[in-house]
Amino acid sequence: MEGRYFIEPIGKIKANEEGFLIEIDAAYRAALTNLDQFSHALIFWWGHQNDRADLRQTTMVDLPYARGTRAGVFACRSQIRPNPIAVTTCALLHVDVANGIVVVPWIDAFDGTPLIDIKPFMPTSDRVRDFHVAPWAKDWPEWMEDAGLYFQEHAVDFGD
């Protein structure tokens, strides 16, 4: 099937005033076995609210968090992209294999968002010592744990 690929959701994201959790479909619950041995995971989800033919053709976007900056979609985390695949690194608060529930403190997906994969956070492959970022993100904190407070204090507009 050259040129065509299929992604089947494996669950959905629940995000509401009660909190954030990931619900895994029954057929995939066994795949959660031993995930609780990790502190964090990369949660891959489908940006279904931006899955339109015209948006899939968009290659440049205005960055709401860097006013006056236009960037290619491969240089930002916009949900508008050729394939609206998004990823969020989340702390794992609780993993319930039997019921297919993963509780996370926060995720930047909408309630009902299709889940497409989960991978454990592995420093060997998910972290680099020597890196640099674009000038518009140079003052952002280096660590995820510091980001919440920084963005509250600096009122960054992520274009929700």
Rosetta silent file (secondary structure, phi, psi, omega in degrees, C-alpha in Angstrom):
SEQUENCE: MEGRYFIEPIGKIKANEEGFLIEIDAAYRAALTNLDQFSHALIFWWGHQNDRADLRQTTMVDLPYARGTRAGVFACRSQIRPNPIAVTTCALLHVDVANGIVVVPWIDAFDGTPLIDIKPFMPTSDRVRDFHVAPWAKDWPEWMEDAGLYFQEHAVDFGD
SCORE:     score description
SCORE:     0.000 S_00000001
   1 L     0.000   60.041 -179.737    0.000    0.000    0.000 S_00000001
   2 L   -61.723  130.318  176.701    2.533    2.551   -1.059 S_00000001
   3 L    89.792  -13.360  179.150    1.423    6.092   -0.288 S_00000001
   4 L  -128.396  132.745  179.365   -1.522    5.205    1.974 S_00000001
   5 L  -135.058  153.640 -177.777   -1.316    4.356    5.642 S_00000001
   6 L  -123.912  134.600  175.501   -3.971    3.775    8.266 S_00000001
   7 L  -117.487  123.897  177.509   -3.911    4.738   11.916 S_00000001
   8 L  -102.068  127.695  175.559   -6.468    3.152   14.195 S_00000001
   9 L   -60.104  146.206  178.251   -7.205    4.883   17.503 S_00000001
  10 L  -110.456    3.210 -179.579   -6.391    2.760   20.553 S_00000001
  11 E   166.696 -160.329  179.356   -8.456    4.820   22.963 S_00000001
  12 E  -148.335  161.573 -179.859   -9.346    8.409   23.759 S_00000001
  13 E   -99.086  133.845  175.288   -8.312   11.253   25.975 S_00000001
  14 E  -109.015  118.735 -179.439  -10.637   12.531   28.666 S_00000001
  15 E  -135.191  109.360  179.677   -9.950   16.136   29.606 S_00000001
  16 E  -152.286 -172.466 -176.401  -12.464   17.975   31.740 S_00000001
  17 L   -62.990  -17.737  179.088  -12.893   19.838   35.015 S_00000001
  18 L   -84.037  -17.996  179.038  -12.440   16.561   36.910 S_00000001
  19 E   140.403 -162.277 -174.678   -8.962   15.976   35.466 S_00000001
  20 E  -129.610  127.711  174.245   -7.082   14.267   32.696 S_00000001
  21 E  -149.538  162.146 -179.293   -6.973   10.606   31.868 S_00000001
  22 E  -116.123  125.962  179.264   -6.401    8.334   28.966 S_00000001
  23 E  -103.086  123.139 -179.156   -8.864    5.536   28.279 S_00000001
  24 E   -98.703  133.842  176.739   -7.430    2.531   26.434 S_00000001
  25 L   -61.190  148.916 -175.204   -9.740    0.315   24.362 S_00000001
  26 H   -52.442  -39.598 -177.086  -10.169   -3.208   25.761 S_00000001
  27 H   -63.514  -20.002 -175.321   -8.209   -4.820   22.913 S_00000001
  28 H  -113.155    3.164 -175.286   -5.083   -2.832   23.851 S_00000001
  29 H   -62.264  -36.087  178.845   -5.198   -2.831   27.657 S_00000001
  30 H   -60.676  -25.181  179.663   -2.597   -5.593   28.041 S_00000001
  31 H   -66.774  -13.109  177.144   -0.164   -3.255   26.260 S_00000001
  32 H   -80.499   -9.325 -177.222   -0.164   -1.122   29.445 S_00000001
  33 L   -55.360  126.521  179.744    1.601   -3.904   31.366 S_00000001
  34 L    75.778   -0.543  175.633    4.715   -2.498   33.110 S_00000001
  35 H   -61.567  -30.207 -179.518    4.049    1.083   31.970 S_00000001
  36 H   -66.245   -7.563  177.074    3.642    1.904   35.672 S_00000001
  37 H   -82.932   -4.026  178.025    7.368    1.275   36.095 S_00000001
  38 L  -108.619  151.819  178.094    8.051    4.553   34.263 S_00000001
  39 L   -85.608  -28.298 -175.227    7.509    8.062   35.606 S_00000001
  40 E  -139.388  158.651  175.531    6.604    9.622   32.237 S_00000001
  41 E  -143.931  155.993  172.521    5.318    8.647   28.812 S_00000001
  42 E   -93.253  122.182 -178.285    4.952   10.234   25.402 S_00000001
  43 E  -103.942  117.911  179.922    1.276   10.342   24.517 S_00000001
  44 E  -100.174  128.166 -177.639    0.593   10.451   20.770 S_00000001
  45 E  -138.019  160.070 -176.629   -2.798   11.753   19.737 S_00000001
  46 E   -97.759  120.665  178.793   -4.664   12.739   16.589 S_00000001
  47 L   -74.130   67.326 -171.776   -5.517   16.438   16.242 S_00000001
  48 H   -61.413  -25.818 -179.587   -8.952   15.524   14.921 S_00000001
  49 H   -75.678  -10.149  176.791  -10.371   19.029   15.253 S_00000001
  50 H  -119.501   22.141 -178.956   -7.844   20.203   12.667 S_00000001
  51 L   -94.853   80.291  177.493   -8.080   17.215   10.339 S_00000001
  52 L  -131.008  149.224 -177.760   -9.342   18.903    7.171 S_00000001
  53 H   -54.899  -42.775 -178.502   -8.004   18.674    3.639 S_00000001
  54 H   -66.445  -38.430  179.982   -7.264   22.413    3.459 S_00000001
  55 H   -72.144  -29.380  177.540   -5.373   22.399    6.773 S_00000001
  56 H   -67.667  -18.224  177.851   -3.355   19.350    5.721 S_00000001
  57 L   -90.346   -8.348 -178.275   -2.013   21.502    2.863 S_00000001
  58 L   -73.051  127.353  179.385   -0.903   24.277    5.228 S_00000001
  59 L  -112.891  -18.079 -179.101    2.872   24.494    5.510 S_00000001
  60 E  -126.759  141.069  177.888    3.290   27.849    7.305 S_00000001
  61 E  -137.248  153.026  172.136    1.534   29.156   10.430 S_00000001
  62 E   -84.113  130.863 -177.126    1.619   32.316   12.543 S_00000001
  63 L   -85.263  115.542 -178.372    2.855   31.442   16.023 S_00000001
  64 L   -66.360  -24.177 -178.634    0.422   32.725   18.676 S_00000001
  65 L   -94.312    3.302  176.727    3.166   32.476   21.323 S_00000001
  66 L  -144.043   72.690 -176.008    5.714   34.433   19.258 S_00000001
  67 L   -46.674  133.682  179.366    3.830   37.408   17.815 S_00000001
  68 L    84.131    2.191 -179.542    5.091   38.415   14.403 S_00000001
  69 L  -108.231  129.222  175.857    6.758   35.053   13.800 S_00000001
  70 E  -113.649  133.678 -177.029    5.707   32.810   10.948 S_00000001
  71 E  -138.392  156.939  172.511    7.160   29.305   10.878 S_00000001
  72 E   -69.884  149.717 -176.601    6.907   26.109    8.917 S_00000001
  73 H   -63.520  -20.756  176.971    4.727   23.501   10.590 S_00000001
  74 H   -80.626   -6.538  179.433    7.771   21.246   11.030 S_00000001
  75 H  -107.876   16.004  179.315    9.377   24.018   13.136 S_00000001
  76 L  -152.209  179.289 -178.433    6.552   24.302   15.662 S_00000001
  77 L  -106.343   23.662  178.544    4.023   22.252   17.595 S_00000001
  78 L   -57.110  143.439  173.901    0.941   23.466   15.720 S_00000001
  79 L   -76.375  -12.452  177.606   -1.858   20.925   15.357 S_00000001
  80 L   -85.864  112.579 -176.398   -2.227   22.155   11.785 S_00000001
  81 L  -164.188  168.391 -178.235    0.051   19.893    9.743 S_00000001
  82 L   -55.703  -39.366  172.039    0.009   17.375    6.877 S_00000001
  83 L  -127.728  112.632 -172.156   -0.844   14.601    9.362 S_00000001
  84 L   -73.843   59.695  176.493   -2.264   16.058   12.579 S_00000001
  85 E   -89.464  129.502  178.584   -0.208   13.845   14.879 S_00000001
  86 E  -123.058  156.504  178.755    0.557   15.463   18.220 S_00000001
  87 E  -138.095  137.802  176.048    2.698   14.320   21.122 S_00000001
  88 E  -132.074  130.634  173.460    2.696   15.345   24.770 S_00000001
  89 E   -84.523  123.625 -176.024    5.139   14.158   27.404 S_00000001
  90 E  -126.197  142.398  168.422    3.097   13.399   30.528 S_00000001
  91 E   -70.037  143.628  178.370    3.875   12.326   34.054 S_00000001
  92 L   -98.958  109.922  180.000    2.144    9.046   34.855 S_00000001
  93 L   -84.301  -34.155 -179.128    0.140    9.419   38.052 S_00000001
  94 E  -162.049  138.884  176.195   -1.596    6.038   37.881 S_00000001
  95 E  -125.238  119.630  178.917   -1.821    3.137   35.438 S_00000001
  96 E  -114.129   97.078 -176.717   -4.770    0.720   35.730 S_00000001
  97 L   -63.512  -46.021 -175.304   -4.159   -2.103   33.255 S_00000001
  98 L   -58.677  -40.088 -177.926   -7.374   -3.994   34.015 S_00000001
  99 L  -100.164   -1.159  177.343   -9.611   -1.002   33.330 S_00000001
 100 L    66.559   42.663 -177.859   -7.415    0.612   30.677 S_00000001
 101 E  -121.416  130.609  172.123   -6.954    3.907   32.497 S_00000001
 102 E  -121.566  120.153  179.913   -3.846    6.086   32.606 S_00000001
 103 E   -96.611  129.572  178.911   -4.125    9.152   34.825 S_00000001
 104 E  -125.958  155.378 -178.640   -1.964   12.157   33.915 S_00000001
 105 L   -74.214  -23.847 -176.148   -1.782   15.589   35.571 S_00000001
 106 L  -171.570  148.797  171.344   -2.374   17.471   32.316 S_00000001
 107 L  -152.279  143.124 -175.786   -2.449   17.046   28.543 S_00000001
 108 L   -90.110   42.687  177.199   -2.927   19.658   25.816 S_00000001
 109 L  -118.908  157.063  178.643   -5.602   17.677   23.974 S_00000001
 110 L   -81.206  157.302  175.125   -9.347   18.190   23.899 S_00000001
 111 L   -58.895  130.692  179.951  -11.821   15.898   25.602 S_00000001
 112 L    89.390    2.239 -179.672  -12.574   12.977   23.284 S_00000001
 113 L   -63.050  134.285  177.945   -9.339   13.288   21.301 S_00000001
 114 E   -67.109  133.101  176.232   -8.346    9.984   19.639 S_00000001
 115 E   -91.738  132.717 -179.626   -5.299    8.320   21.192 S_00000001
 116 E  -114.409  -19.867  176.757   -2.916    6.732   18.690 S_00000001
 117 E  -172.481  160.874  172.730    0.025    5.508   20.792 S_00000001
 118 E  -135.573  134.011  175.291    1.878    5.604   24.100 S_00000001
 119 E  -132.679  138.891  178.334    5.630    5.200   24.480 S_00000001
 120 E   -67.285  144.807  174.821    7.556    5.324   27.755 S_00000001
 121 L   -71.131  122.823 -179.516    9.842    8.304   28.241 S_00000001
 122 L  -123.618  109.086 -177.829   13.401    7.017   27.858 S_00000001
 123 H   -52.131  -34.867 -178.979   16.137    9.575   28.576 S_00000001
 124 H   -59.586  -33.385 -178.235   18.520    7.732   26.273 S_00000001
 125 H  -112.981  -14.846 -173.876   16.302    8.457   23.266 S_00000001
 126 H  -110.935    3.243 -177.368   14.066   11.340   24.365 S_00000001
 127 L  -138.295  143.342  177.143   16.557   13.795   25.883 S_00000001
 128 L  -128.206  147.609 -178.670   19.667   15.495   24.549 S_00000001
 129 L   -81.212  -47.466 -175.937   22.418   17.317   26.419 S_00000001
 130 L  -106.103  107.533 -177.654   23.500   19.785   23.741 S_00000001
 131 L  -142.011  166.965  169.336   20.562   21.467   22.026 S_00000001
 132 L  -145.806  157.135 -179.421   19.341   24.843   20.892 S_00000001
 133 L  -122.893  169.687  178.531   15.921   26.270   20.131 S_00000001
 134 L   -62.720  152.413 -178.803   14.601   29.031   17.891 S_00000001
 135 H   -54.622  -34.424 -178.626   15.142   32.597   19.155 S_00000001
 136 H   -69.969  -12.413  178.118   11.442   33.038   19.908 S_00000001
 137 H  -114.894    9.200 -173.332   11.646   30.177   22.464 S_00000001
 138 L   -64.261  -27.431 -178.401   15.089   30.960   23.924 S_00000001
 139 L   -92.304   -3.819  178.968   13.701   32.314   27.228 S_00000001
 140 L   -67.554  152.699 -179.848   11.348   29.402   27.823 S_00000001
 141 L   -64.875  153.000 -178.746   12.305   27.093   30.696 S_00000001
 142 L   -78.415  -25.587 -173.633   14.496   24.123   29.945 S_00000001
 143 L  -115.521  139.273  179.954   12.449   21.679   32.019 S_00000001
 144 H   -55.221  -38.558 -177.169    8.804   20.680   31.685 S_00000001
 145 H   -63.792  -22.135  179.622    8.327   20.926   35.460 S_00000001
 146 H   -93.944  -10.064 -172.033    9.134   24.661   35.304 S_00000001
 147 H   -67.613  -42.407 -176.704    6.944   25.430   32.289 S_00000001
 148 H   -55.791  -51.596 -179.831    3.562   25.802   34.023 S_00000001
 149 H   -64.985  -42.281  179.688    4.674   28.585   36.336 S_00000001
 150 H   -57.992  -48.700 -176.217    6.714   30.294   33.610 S_00000001
 151 H   -71.941  -27.157  172.804    3.777   30.418   31.194 S_00000001
 152 H   -66.644  -44.809 -177.935    1.409   31.632   33.929 S_00000001
 153 H   -72.554  -25.824 -175.801    3.776   34.462   34.793 S_00000001
 154 H  -107.380    3.407  173.781    4.532   35.373   31.170 S_00000001
 155 L    46.246   53.979  178.180    1.011   35.046   29.723 S_00000001
 156 L   -78.080  132.310  179.474    2.084   33.156   26.599 S_00000001
 157 L   -93.653  110.866  179.397   -0.745   32.709   24.084 S_00000001
 158 L   -91.741    7.257  174.261   -0.706   29.186   22.692 S_00000001
 159 L    70.400   33.629  179.737   -3.684   29.893   20.441 S_00000001
 160 L   -55.603    0.000    0.000   -6.142   27.500   22.088 S_00000001
